[in-house]
Amino acid sequence: MTVFHHPVRIYYEDTDAGGVVYYANYLKFFERCRTEWLRSLGHNQTDLLAAEDIVFVVKSVSADYKRPGKLDDHLEAGLRLEHLGRAQLQFEQWVDRLNADGTRETLVTGNVKLACVNLKTLRPVSIPDWLHCQLQPSDAS
């Protein structure tokens, strides 16, 4: 299935007093990656809200922290769409450190489920057919 990557640089604001990335910020990096993935497909969330009155909200998330990210690290957030339902999407996500020697280390992995909801009612709704077709994962990995 399709894999998408988005660069992340660690700034002082992302870290705790020890210069280590604060754990909750990885969820922000996951979110940014999903937003940029959607944008790469030609859609942004404000347009979906204006045209369809829908938003994607996190239904569940799990994260496994493996190594700490640090101030000034160059990271890459990634995702793979694992499941596309009528009203839900499920992603495998990760954040890797890109080392100067060309190697990468996985810092965190996670799974995120999103639900498509009508913003006015906050109730689940089907992803519009035209968008559902565009979100279909390709056969290439």
RAKAVEN-V442997 format. One record per residue. RES is the residue in one letter. SS is DSSP state (2 for helix, 1 for strand, 0 for the rest). Layout:
# RAKAVEN-V442997
res:RES ss:SS
res:RES ss:SS
This chain:
# RAKAVEN-V442997
res:M ss:0
res:T ss:0
res:V ss:1
res:F ss:1
res:H ss:1
res:H ss:1
res:P ss:1
res:V ss:1
res:R ss:1
res:I ss:0
res:Y ss:0
res:Y ss:2
res:E ss:2
res:D ss:2
res:T ss:1
res:D ss:0
res:A ss:0
res:G ss:0
res:G ss:0
res:V ss:1
res:V ss:1
res:Y ss:0
res:Y ss:0
res:A ss:0
res:N ss:2
res:Y ss:2
res:L ss:2
res:K ss:2
res:F ss:2
res:F ss:2
res:E ss:2
res:R ss:2
res:C ss:2
res:R ss:2
res:T ss:2
res:E ss:2
res:W ss:2
res:L ss:2
res:R ss:2
res:S ss:2
res:L ss:0
res:G ss:0
res:H ss:0
res:N ss:0
res:Q ss:2
res:T ss:2
res:D ss:2
res:L ss:2
res:L ss:2
res:A ss:2
res:A ss:2
res:E ss:2
res:D ss:0
res:I ss:1
res:V ss:1
res:F ss:1
res:V ss:1
res:V ss:1
res:K ss:1
res:S ss:1
res:V ss:1
res:S ss:1
res:A ss:1
res:D ss:1
res:Y ss:1
res:K ss:0
res:R ss:0
res:P ss:0
res:G ss:0
res:K ss:1
res:L ss:0
res:D ss:0
res:D ss:0
res:H ss:1
res:L ss:1
res:E ss:1
res:A ss:1
res:G ss:1
res:L ss:1
res:R ss:1
res:L ss:1
res:E ss:1
res:H ss:1
res:L ss:1
res:G ss:0
res:R ss:0
res:A ss:0
res:Q ss:1
res:L ss:1
res:Q ss:1
res:F ss:1
res:E ss:1
res:Q ss:1
res:W ss:1
res:V ss:1
res:D ss:1
res:R ss:1
res:L ss:1
res:N ss:0
res:A ss:0
res:D ss:0
res:G ss:0
res:T ss:0
res:R ss:1
res:E ss:1
res:T ss:1
res:L ss:1
res:V ss:1
res:T ss:1
res:G ss:1
res:N ss:1
res:V ss:1
res:K ss:1
res:L ss:1
res:A ss:1
res:C ss:1
res:V ss:1
res:N ss:1
res:L ss:0
res:K ss:0
res:T ss:0
res:L ss:0
res:R ss:0
res:P ss:1
res:V ss:0
res:S ss:0
res:I ss:0
res:P ss:0
res:D ss:2
res:W ss:2
res:L ss:2
res:H ss:2
res:C ss:2
res:Q ss:2
res:L ss:2
res:Q ss:0
res:P ss:0
res:S ss:0
res:D ss:0
res:A ss:0
res:S ss:0
